[in-house]
Amino acid sequence: MPKEWSTSRELLLAIDRTAPTPLRQQVEEGLRRGIGEGRLPPGTPLPSTRALAIDLSVARGVVVDAYEQLIAEGYLIARRGAGTAVAEGVRRAADRSAQPAMGAEPAPDQPARVRYDFRPGLPDLAAFPRAAWLRATRTALNRLPDADLAYGDPRGLPILRRALAGYLGRVRGVLADPERVVVTNGFSQGLALLVHALAARGAGRIGVEDPGHPGPRNLVRVHGATVCPVPVDAAGVRIDVAGDMDALVVTPAHQFPTGVVMSPRRRGAVVDWARNTGGWVIEDDYDAEYRFDREPLGAVQGLDPDRVVYAGSVSKSLVPALRLGWLVLPAALVDAVLAVRQATDLATAAPVQAAFAELLASGGLDRHLRRTRRIYRHRRDTLAAALARHAPRLRLAGIPAGLHAVATLPSGADEEEVARRAEAASVRVYPMSGYRVVPPPVPSPALVLGYASLSPAEIDAGVRRLSASLRG
Ligand SMILES: Cc1ncc(COP(=O)(O)O)c(C=O)c1O
């Protein structure tokens, strides 16, 4: 006679024979909960159906049915000859409700196994120049004086600040004095330092582009400042309708996510706003290295280095995992930013800085950019061709640049529903609404599609499935 309660300690799973819920459903729900709570992370092998049935004192068919249902839903994966495991694509429920960080994109609600993820913002991680980075690290470390292994200058290694000043002047027209360059752990940290430095001067209202990346919005809020959304149109941020604010974060070279370039007139207006109000422009130049049909306009910082903070990072040009970026600051903000740096994490890891300085000096970064520009250009062309062939009602908008594109949907289309249907077909796309704060007066449904981390074959197959999901 089976007990009323039985448990699988291996999975922290319990079933209650007195409950009205069928046993199969209890097993299913227990596993779903374990996956959702993150106790059973992706890749966790599950016991065989036989072993679990014995543990729980239930018929094996109960466990077989539960596993099959969860495989169909994408929670589990049956690996030939290797049993059943938690699928790689499932995310924890907590992850889905968490506020997005810089690297995260607004995610759909349904956990599913996603085969083609058009996630914007990621470069091709397999293209990271490991051999060149290793060489640069070896050379740099051999040369690095012992003194540079102590607590160094919070602005970063002088050798990197000089190399960056030269590089940013050459490729972006940034007026960079190495004394005003601060090496950071990525754009996100640079923005956090600025938010604190500005708050210390009583400047706590930070404008952000709407639509825009949810990461900076959330970062600004978490660090105690007030987020002031400013709409974006085909010429960039609508500074003419902005309310009172102390600083404005913009992506002039390739607005994220719409892909528009800030017009010369708007660039002038943004700088005028800063001059007239004593405000600060924070220029997030996140993907300017990737232009496929034209040279990018120089950085807005070049128009007024005393009112514009220039910010960049290697997250798109190399990989986000390096956590390396930089600020080029107006003279008036240097001390305030360094005070925050001193009071928080002191500096960025010197060996990483030295390796990147060597990659810049040896021409390794330029070579890598030439190679990846060709790769991404081909992927963008593949995306455009695949949309034209399989989904002609979706049109690419924005300039051919960066690592993502925007596909507009026919007016009246429900972008959330499009994303849900795509997800059910194992394709993840990102509705524009996920990037908005205030809905626009006239809805213009669109999807944000990252293409850089998918192969051309995957891009074509993903678009084909997306299109089929819209018909089906
Ligand atoms: C608009 C935008 N700016 C900047 C970044 C880079 O941030 P970080 O340098 O902190 O990786 C990203 C990365 O997702 C981004 O989407």
The ligand as an SDF file (V2000), in Angstrom:
LIG
                    3D

 16 16  0  0  0  0  0  0  0  0999 V2000
   22.4480   50.7760  -26.2650 C   0  0  0  0  0  0  0  0  0  0  0  0
   23.5990   50.0730  -25.6170 C   0  0  0  0  0  0  0  0  0  0  0  0
   24.5980   50.7930  -25.1130 N   0  0  0  0  0  0  0  0  0  0  0  0
   25.6700   50.1950  -24.5200 C   0  0  0  0  0  0  0  0  0  0  0  0
   25.7490   48.8350  -24.4040 C   0  0  0  0  0  0  0  0  0  0  0  0
   26.9820   48.2210  -23.7920 C   0  0  0  0  0  0  0  0  0  0  0  0
   26.9570   48.1610  -22.4330 O   0  0  0  0  0  0  0  0  0  0  0  0
   28.2280   47.5570  -21.6930 P   0  0  0  0  0  0  0  0  0  0  0  0
   29.4310   48.2710  -22.2350 O   0  0  0  0  0  0  0  0  0  0  0  0
   28.0010   47.8380  -20.2470 O   0  0  0  0  0  0  0  0  0  0  0  0
   28.2900   46.1000  -21.9970 O   0  0  0  0  0  0  0  0  0  0  0  0
   24.7100   48.0490  -24.8680 C   0  0  0  0  0  0  0  0  0  0  0  0
   24.7410   46.5830  -24.6830 C   0  0  0  0  0  0  0  0  0  0  0  0
   23.7430   45.8950  -24.7170 O   0  0  0  0  0  0  0  0  0  0  0  0
   23.6090   48.6820  -25.5160 C   0  0  0  0  0  0  0  0  0  0  0  0
   22.6070   47.9570  -26.0270 O   0  0  0  0  0  0  0  0  0  0  0  0
  1  2  1  0
  2  3  1  0
  2 15  2  0
  3  4  2  0
  4  5  1  0
  5  6  1  0
  5 12  2  0
  6  7  1  0
  7  8  1  0
  8  9  2  0
  8 10  1  0
  8 11  1  0
 12 13  1  0
 12 15  1  0
 13 14  2  0
 15 16  1  0
M  END
$$$$
